[in-house]
Amino acid sequence: MTTSNETTERKLTRNDLYKLGIRSIAMQSGFSFERMQAPGFTMSMLPTFEKLYGDSKEDMAEFMTYNMEFMNTEMHMGTFLMGLILSMEEKHEDRKLIAGIRNGLFGPLAGLGDAIFWFTLLPISAAICCSLAQNGSPLGPILYMLIWGFSAISRIWFAELGYNLGSKFIDKISENTKYVTEAAGILGTMVVGGLIPSYVSLAFSDELVFGIGGTTVQSVFDGVLPNMLPLALVFFIYWLFKKKVNVIAIILGIIAFGILMSFLGWM
């Protein structure tokens, strides 16, 4: 095959990349325990690669050989990586270099994609939409489906981004990955923290009062800081995690505490 790095005229159109993004939605359907996402990853790119190299059996064999190696990454980032690989193929980069970039990037890209989509977008969208649904609003499930429908279609833009960046991506990702990951983590923590009062319920019973004046114990805590007890419980559990307390022990402790407080009539 040609290994020249000369600038070549682009053969792939925006419509080709659009189709690539749509095909990549089914990437997980070709899952294999031996190669993980590699079968679906390769399948998604085949029609586009055929446009670049036609019926060349030698090129197709080389392309499938390195792309059928083990692959396991976040799905949106997988589409991005497809665009990157095809861009380098179109420029006739050396395939050993392309295979090395593919194998070296799918792990770091998985961390970046997980931070954005599964550790930030998923809990935030699920929390907001579940809150709407709990209040009886049909907007909850509808909004959730719209968000994740858009997330699936967004792979079209990830394919375009990877293709347009090409080999320049290596420098860009090394400069910006840290900041993107940190920003996504901060946003997720803020939103989930703000939802603590909606999902953690802890309050003293109205029957638990001080002897003088009949002031309830709960009203005292509310006077200091509303939802103080749920917040304290979350921080206490977080402290236990930091101390590496067994998760099962924490769950059983919460259950035992709830049963005891209910039996005593305090909560």
Secondary structure as UniProt FT lines:
FT   HELIX           14..24
FT   TURN            25..26
FT   HELIX           27..30
FT   TURN            33..35
FT   HELIX           38..53
FT   TURN            54..55
FT   HELIX           57..67
FT   HELIX           75..90
FT   TURN            91..92
FT   HELIX           95..113
FT   HELIX           114..121
FT   HELIX           122..134
FT   TURN            135..136
FT   HELIX           139..153
FT   HELIX           155..165
FT   HELIX           166..168
FT   HELIX           169..194
FT   HELIX           196..199
FT   TURN            206..207
FT   TURN            211..214
FT   HELIX           217..224
FT   TURN            226..227
FT   HELIX           228..242
FT   TURN            243..244
FT   HELIX           247..264
//
